[in-house]
Amino acid sequence: MQLSTRGRYAVMALVDLAAQAREGTAQRERLAEIAARQGINPAYLEQLFARLRRAGLVISARGPTGGYGLARPPEAISIAAVIRAVDEGDPGAEACCLDAGGAGDADCPTAALWQALCVHVHRFLDGISIADVIAGRFGDAVLPPRPREAA
């Protein structure tokens, strides 16, 4: 699993979307609002949300009350699912997620180490939901949520 900018931005946007819904400010959010809050280019965010919609993670509606919302509860959306949705072609946990200068080659003595790390990262992110990120729960570690900046 690659930890790309696309994946990071998609996670940031969905956490923002879920947090807004949780605070009761809106059931649906416009991409321009998410982009402004998160400092993401709106056109880039639109590309990501098209992939998220195809993956069934978000729903959209047009019109004056339109925008995007989560297709499932935030507890049911894993971080790994978000990353897989936007990083099309990701071979998954079975392929090495680290480019360690050829260390992923079968002949390399450390290949098994990097492969084990990749599988661990995949499993970790598969066990963390959007709701967990909002609550600051990350496996065994519970971190306090970062304070939101005043608008």
RORODO-126388 format. One record per residue: residue in one letter; y, z, x of N, C-alpha, C in turn; residue number from 1. Coordinates in Angstrom, 2 decimals. Example, Ala and Ser with C-alpha at 12.3 -4.5 7.8 and 13.67 -1.06 7.14 Angstrom:
// RORODO-126388
SEMAR   rest      n_py      n_pz      n_px     ca_py     ca_pz     ca_px      c_py      c_pz      c_px    nr
SEMAR      A     -5.69      7.80     13.19     -4.50      7.80     12.30     -3.30      7.80     13.20     1
SEMAR      S     -2.25      7.08     12.85     -1.06      7.14     13.67      0.03      7.87     12.90     2
This chain:
// RORODO-126388
SEMAR   rest      n_py      n_pz      n_px     ca_py     ca_pz     ca_px      c_py      c_pz      c_px    nr
SEMAR      M     -1.18      0.00      0.85      0.00      0.00      0.00      1.23      0.00      0.89     1
SEMAR      Q      2.07     -1.00      0.69      3.32     -1.08      1.44      4.36     -0.17      0.78     2
SEMAR      L      5.10      0.52      1.58      6.21      1.32      1.07      7.48      0.53      1.33     3
SEMAR      S      7.77     -0.41      0.44      8.87     -1.35      0.61     10.15     -0.87     -0.07     4
SEMAR      T     11.23     -1.56      0.22     12.49     -1.29     -0.45     12.34     -1.55     -1.94     5
SEMAR      R     11.62     -2.61     -2.31     11.38     -2.90     -3.73     10.75     -1.69     -4.41     6
SEMAR      G      9.71     -1.15     -3.80      9.01     -0.01     -4.37      9.91      1.21     -4.49     7
SEMAR      R     10.66      1.49     -3.44     11.57      2.65     -3.46     12.63      2.51     -4.54     8
SEMAR      Y     13.24      1.33     -4.64     14.26      1.11     -5.65     13.67      1.18     -7.06     9
SEMAR      A     12.48      0.65     -7.25     11.84      0.70     -8.58     11.57      2.15     -8.97    10
SEMAR      V     11.10      2.94     -8.04     10.84      4.36     -8.33     12.16      5.06     -8.65    11
SEMAR      M     13.19      4.82     -7.86     14.50      5.42     -8.13     14.99      5.07     -9.53    12
SEMAR      A     14.85      3.80     -9.90     15.34      3.35    -11.21     14.55      3.97    -12.36    13
SEMAR      L     13.23      4.05    -12.23     12.43      4.64    -13.31     12.64      6.14    -13.41    14
SEMAR      V     12.83      6.80    -12.30     13.14      8.24    -12.35     14.49      8.43    -13.04    15
SEMAR      D     15.46      7.60    -12.73     16.76      7.66    -13.37     16.62      7.41    -14.88    16
SEMAR      L     15.87      6.40    -15.25     15.66      6.06    -16.66     15.01      7.22    -17.41    17
SEMAR      A     13.99      7.81    -16.81     13.30      8.94    -17.44     14.21     10.16    -17.53    18
SEMAR      A     15.00     10.41    -16.50     15.90     11.56    -16.51     16.97     11.41    -17.59    19
SEMAR      Q     17.49     10.21    -17.78     18.49      9.97    -18.82     17.89     10.21    -20.20    20
SEMAR      A     16.67      9.72    -20.42     16.00      9.91    -21.71     15.73     11.39    -21.95    21
SEMAR      R     15.36     12.09    -20.89     15.06     13.52    -20.99     16.29     14.33    -21.36    22
SEMAR      E     17.43     13.91    -20.83     18.68     14.61    -21.13     19.23     14.22    -22.50    23
SEMAR      G     18.57     13.27    -23.14     18.97     12.87    -24.48     20.19     11.98    -24.53    24
SEMAR      T     20.60     11.42    -23.39     21.79     10.58    -23.39     21.51      9.21    -24.01    25
SEMAR      A     20.28      8.71    -23.88     19.96      7.41    -24.47     18.46      7.19    -24.43    26
SEMAR      Q     17.95      6.48    -25.44     16.55      6.08    -25.44     16.37      4.85    -24.57    27
SEMAR      R     17.40      4.01    -24.56     17.36      2.80    -23.73     18.61      2.79    -22.86    28
SEMAR      E     18.45      2.26    -21.70     19.56      2.17    -20.75     19.75      0.73    -20.33    29
SEMAR      R     20.98      0.35    -20.14     21.29     -0.98    -19.61     21.14     -0.95    -18.09    30
SEMAR      L     20.67     -2.06    -17.56     20.43     -2.12    -16.11     21.72     -1.89    -15.32    31
SEMAR      A     22.84     -2.35    -15.84     24.11     -2.16    -15.13     24.41     -0.68    -14.93    32
SEMAR      E     24.07      0.14    -15.91     24.32      1.57    -15.80     23.40      2.22    -14.77    33
SEMAR      I     22.13      1.83    -14.80     21.17      2.35    -13.81     21.60      1.91    -12.41    34
SEMAR      A     21.95      0.64    -12.29     22.36      0.09    -10.99     23.58      0.84    -10.44    35
SEMAR      A     24.55      1.12    -11.31     25.75      1.83    -10.86     25.42      3.24    -10.41    36
SEMAR      R     24.59      3.95    -11.17     24.23      5.32    -10.80     23.44      5.38     -9.50    37
SEMAR      Q     22.57      4.39     -9.29     21.68      4.43     -8.14     22.18      3.62     -6.94    38
SEMAR      G     23.25      2.88     -7.11     23.79      2.08     -6.01     22.89      0.92     -5.65    39
SEMAR      I     22.30      0.28     -6.67     21.40     -0.85     -6.47     22.07     -2.09     -7.06    40
SEMAR      N     21.95     -3.21     -6.39     22.49     -4.47     -6.88     21.88     -4.78     -8.25    41
SEMAR      P     22.70     -5.02     -9.28     22.17     -5.27    -10.63     21.23     -6.48    -10.71    42
SEMAR      A     21.52     -7.53     -9.97     20.65     -8.72     -9.99     19.28     -8.40     -9.38    43
SEMAR      Y     19.28     -7.61     -8.33     18.03     -7.19     -7.70     17.24     -6.30     -8.65    44
SEMAR      L     17.93     -5.38     -9.33     17.29     -4.49    -10.28     16.69     -5.28    -11.44    45
SEMAR      E     17.37     -6.33    -11.86     16.85     -7.19    -12.93     15.52     -7.82    -12.53    46
SEMAR      Q     15.41     -8.25    -11.29     14.14     -8.81    -10.79     13.04     -7.76    -10.81    47
SEMAR      L     13.36     -6.55    -10.40     12.37     -5.47    -10.39     11.92     -5.14    -11.80    48
SEMAR      F     12.87     -5.07    -12.73     12.51     -4.71    -14.10     11.70     -5.80    -14.79    49
SEMAR      A     11.88     -7.04    -14.38     11.02     -8.11    -14.93      9.57     -7.85    -14.52    50
SEMAR      R      9.35     -7.44    -13.29      7.99     -7.11    -12.82      7.46     -5.86    -13.51    51
SEMAR      L      8.32     -4.86    -13.68      7.90     -3.62    -14.34      7.54     -3.87    -15.81    52
SEMAR      R      8.27     -4.78    -16.44      7.97     -5.13    -17.83      6.63     -5.86    -17.92    53
SEMAR      R      6.39     -6.81    -17.02      5.10     -7.52    -17.00      3.93     -6.57    -16.77    54
SEMAR      A      4.18     -5.51    -16.02      3.12     -4.53    -15.74      2.96     -3.51    -16.87    55
SEMAR      G      3.80     -3.59    -17.88      3.69     -2.68    -19.02      4.25     -1.29    -18.77    56
SEMAR      L      5.15     -1.16    -17.80      5.72      0.15    -17.49      7.04      0.39    -18.21    57
SEMAR      V      7.75     -0.69    -18.55      9.00     -0.55    -19.29      8.98     -1.51    -20.48    58
SEMAR      I      9.82     -1.19    -21.45     10.02     -2.07    -22.59     11.50     -2.42    -22.63    59
SEMAR      S     11.81     -3.53    -23.28     13.21     -3.93    -23.36     13.54     -4.36    -24.77    60
SEMAR      A     14.82     -4.25    -25.09     15.33     -4.70    -26.38     16.69     -5.33    -26.13    61
SEMAR      R     16.98     -6.37    -26.90     18.28     -7.04    -26.78     19.23     -6.54    -27.85    62
SEMAR      G     20.48     -6.88    -27.68     21.47     -6.54    -28.68     22.33     -5.36    -28.31    63
SEMAR      P     23.20     -4.94    -29.22     24.16     -3.88    -28.93     23.51     -2.54    -28.59    64
SEMAR      T     22.35     -2.27    -29.15     21.66     -1.00    -28.84     20.50     -1.25    -27.90    65
SEMAR      G     20.50     -2.41    -27.24     19.40     -2.79    -26.37     19.46     -2.13    -25.01    66
SEMAR      G     18.51     -2.50    -24.21     18.38     -1.97    -22.86     16.92     -1.77    -22.55    67
SEMAR      Y     16.65     -0.95    -21.54     15.29     -0.69    -21.11     14.91      0.76    -21.37    68
SEMAR      G     13.64      0.96    -21.65     13.08      2.29    -21.80     11.69      2.31    -21.18    69
SEMAR      L     11.15      3.49    -20.98      9.80      3.61    -20.46      8.81      3.21    -21.56    70
SEMAR      A      7.77      2.49    -21.18      6.74      2.08    -22.14      5.74      3.19    -22.41    71
SEMAR      R      5.70      4.17    -21.51      4.79      5.31    -21.64      5.55      6.57    -21.27    72
SEMAR      P      5.00      7.72    -21.61      5.66      8.97    -21.19      5.72      9.03    -19.65    73
SEMAR      P      6.75      9.67    -19.10      6.88      9.74    -17.64      5.68     10.41    -16.95    74
SEMAR      E      4.96     11.26    -17.69      3.77     11.91    -17.13      2.63     10.91    -16.93    75
SEMAR      A      2.69      9.79    -17.62      1.61      8.80    -17.59      1.90      7.62    -16.66    76
SEMAR      I      2.99      7.68    -15.91      3.34      6.60    -14.99      3.30      7.14    -13.56    77
SEMAR      S      2.33      6.68    -12.79      2.23      7.15    -11.40      3.17      6.35    -10.50    78
SEMAR      I      3.56      6.99     -9.42      4.41      6.33     -8.43      3.68      5.12     -7.84    79
SEMAR      A      2.38      5.26     -7.61      1.60      4.14     -7.09      1.62      2.95     -8.04    80
SEMAR      A      1.56      3.20     -9.35      1.59      2.12    -10.34      2.92      1.38    -10.28    81
SEMAR      V      4.01      2.10    -10.08      5.33      1.49     -9.99      5.39      0.60     -8.75    82
SEMAR      I      4.93      1.11     -7.63      4.96      0.35     -6.38      4.07     -0.88     -6.48    83
SEMAR      R      2.88     -0.73     -7.04      1.99     -1.90     -7.21      2.63     -2.95     -8.11    84
SEMAR      A      3.34     -2.51     -9.15      3.95     -3.45    -10.09      5.00     -4.34     -9.43    85
SEMAR      V      5.79     -3.77     -8.55      6.87     -4.56     -7.94      6.47     -5.24     -6.64    86
SEMAR      D      5.42     -4.76     -6.01      4.93     -5.38     -4.78      3.70     -6.22     -5.11    87
SEMAR      E      3.91     -7.30     -5.87      2.81     -8.17     -6.26      2.08     -8.66     -5.02    88
SEMAR      G      0.78     -8.77     -5.16     -0.03     -9.22     -4.04     -0.47     -8.10     -3.12    89
SEMAR      D     -0.12     -6.85     -3.47     -0.54     -5.71     -2.67     -2.06     -5.60     -2.73    90
SEMAR      P     -2.73     -5.62     -1.58     -4.18     -5.55     -1.61     -4.73     -4.19     -1.99    91
SEMAR      G     -3.86     -3.19     -2.13     -4.31     -1.88     -2.58     -4.73     -0.96     -1.46    92
SEMAR      A     -5.46      0.07     -1.83     -5.80      1.13     -0.88     -6.79      0.69      0.17    93
SEMAR      E     -7.51     -0.40     -0.06     -8.54     -0.80      0.89     -7.98     -1.49      2.12    94
SEMAR      A     -6.75     -1.99      2.03     -6.15     -2.65      3.19     -5.17     -1.70      3.85    95
SEMAR      C     -5.00     -1.87      5.15     -4.12     -0.96      5.88     -2.67     -1.15      5.47    96
SEMAR      C     -1.98     -0.06      5.23     -0.58     -0.13      4.80      0.38      0.00      5.97    97
SEMAR      L     -0.14      0.19      7.14      0.73      0.35      8.30      0.58     -0.83      9.23    98
SEMAR      D      1.69     -1.33      9.72      1.66     -2.37     10.73      1.90     -1.67     12.06    99
SEMAR      A      0.83     -1.30     12.69      0.93     -0.53     13.94      0.66     -1.42     15.14   100
SEMAR      G      1.21     -2.61     15.13      1.06     -3.51     16.26     -0.38     -3.88     16.52   101
SEMAR      G     -1.12     -4.24     15.47     -2.50     -4.66     15.63     -3.49     -3.53     15.54   102
SEMAR      A     -3.02     -2.30     15.32     -3.93     -1.16     15.26     -4.84     -1.22     14.04   103
SEMAR      G     -4.53     -2.10     13.09     -5.37     -2.24     11.91     -6.57     -3.14     12.14   104
SEMAR      D     -6.64     -3.79     13.30     -7.77     -4.66     13.61     -9.04     -3.83     13.76   105
SEMAR      A    -10.15     -4.40     13.30    -11.43     -3.68     13.34    -11.84     -3.30     14.76   106
SEMAR      D    -11.42     -4.09     15.75    -11.79     -3.80     17.14    -10.94     -2.70     17.76   107
SEMAR      C     -9.87     -2.32     17.11     -8.98     -1.29     17.65     -9.62      0.08     17.45   108
SEMAR      P     -9.63      0.91     18.48    -10.26      2.23     18.36     -9.58      3.16     17.35   109
SEMAR      T     -8.33      2.90     17.01     -7.63      3.77     16.06     -7.57      3.18     14.65   110
SEMAR      A     -8.24      2.06     14.42     -8.18      1.40     13.11     -8.62      2.34     11.98   111
SEMAR      A     -9.67      3.10     12.19    -10.16      4.01     11.14     -9.13      5.09     10.82   112
SEMAR      L     -8.40      5.55     11.83     -7.35      6.55     11.61     -6.28      6.00     10.68   113
SEMAR      W     -5.77      4.80     10.98     -4.71      4.21     10.16     -5.22      3.88      8.76   114
SEMAR      Q     -6.45      3.45      8.66     -7.03      3.16      7.35     -7.15      4.45      6.51   115
SEMAR      A     -7.58      5.53      7.14     -7.70      6.81      6.43     -6.33      7.29      5.95   116
SEMAR      L     -5.32      7.12      6.79     -3.96      7.50      6.40     -3.50      6.67      5.20   117
SEMAR      C     -3.78      5.39      5.22     -3.39      4.50      4.13     -4.05      4.94      2.82   118
SEMAR      V     -5.33      5.23      2.86     -6.04      5.67      1.65     -5.45      6.99      1.16   119
SEMAR      H     -5.11      7.89      2.07     -4.51      9.17      1.69     -3.16      8.96      1.00   120
SEMAR      V     -2.33      8.09      1.56     -1.02      7.80      0.97     -1.21      7.23     -0.43   121
SEMAR      H     -2.13      6.29     -0.57     -2.38      5.68     -1.88     -2.81      6.73     -2.90   122
SEMAR      R     -3.74      7.57     -2.54     -4.22      8.61     -3.47     -3.12      9.61     -3.82   123
SEMAR      F     -2.31      9.96     -2.82     -1.22     10.90     -3.04     -0.24     10.33     -4.07   124
SEMAR      L      0.19      9.07     -3.87      1.16      8.46     -4.78      0.55      8.19     -6.15   125
SEMAR      D     -0.74      7.98     -6.21     -1.41      7.78     -7.49     -1.46      9.09     -8.28   126
SEMAR      G     -1.38     10.22     -7.59     -1.44     11.53     -8.25     -0.08     12.12     -8.58   127
SEMAR      I      0.99     11.40     -8.27      2.34     11.87     -8.54      2.94     10.98     -9.63   128
SEMAR      S      3.46     11.60    -10.70      4.04     10.84    -11.80      5.57     10.86    -11.72   129
SEMAR      I      6.17     10.02    -12.55      7.63     10.02    -12.67      8.11     11.41    -13.08   130
SEMAR      A      7.40     12.05    -14.01      7.77     13.41    -14.45      7.67     14.40    -13.29   131
SEMAR      D      6.67     14.24    -12.43      6.54     15.13    -11.27      7.74     15.00    -10.34   132
SEMAR      V      8.20     13.77    -10.14      9.36     13.56     -9.27     10.59     14.24     -9.86   133
SEMAR      I     10.80     14.09    -11.16     11.95     14.73    -11.80     11.87     16.25    -11.64   134
SEMAR      A     10.67     16.80    -11.76     10.49     18.26    -11.66     10.40     18.75    -10.22   135
SEMAR      G     10.30     17.83     -9.26     10.19     18.24     -7.87      8.80     18.70     -7.49   136
SEMAR      R      7.77     18.25     -8.22      6.37     18.60     -7.92      5.74     17.48     -7.13   137
SEMAR      F      5.29     17.79     -5.93      4.68     16.78     -5.07      3.38     17.32     -4.50   138
SEMAR      G      2.33     17.27     -5.30      1.05     17.78     -4.85      1.12     19.29     -4.69   139
SEMAR      D      0.72     19.76     -3.53      0.73     21.19     -3.26      2.14     21.72     -3.02   140
SEMAR      A      3.06     20.84     -2.66      4.42     21.27     -2.38      5.27     21.13     -3.63   141
SEMAR      V      6.02     22.16     -3.95      6.97     22.12     -5.06      8.35     22.29     -4.45   142
SEMAR      L      9.14     21.23     -4.54     10.48     21.25     -3.98     11.49     21.33     -5.11   143
SEMAR      P     12.60     22.02     -4.91     13.61     22.05     -5.98     14.22     20.68     -6.17   144
SEMAR      P     14.50     20.29     -7.43     15.15     19.00     -7.65     16.51     18.98     -6.98   145
SEMAR      R     16.91     17.80     -6.51     18.22     17.67     -5.88     19.27     17.74     -6.98   146
SEMAR      P     20.36     18.44     -6.72     21.42     18.52     -7.73     22.05     17.15     -7.95   147
SEMAR      R     22.39     16.87     -9.20     23.03     15.60     -9.53     24.51     15.72     -9.23   148
SEMAR      E     25.07     14.61     -8.75     26.50     14.60     -8.47     27.26     14.43     -9.78   149
SEMAR      A     28.39     15.09     -9.86     29.23     14.95    -11.06     29.82     13.56    -11.10   150
SEMAR      A     29.85     12.98    -12.28     30.39     11.62    -12.42     31.88     11.61    -12.50   151
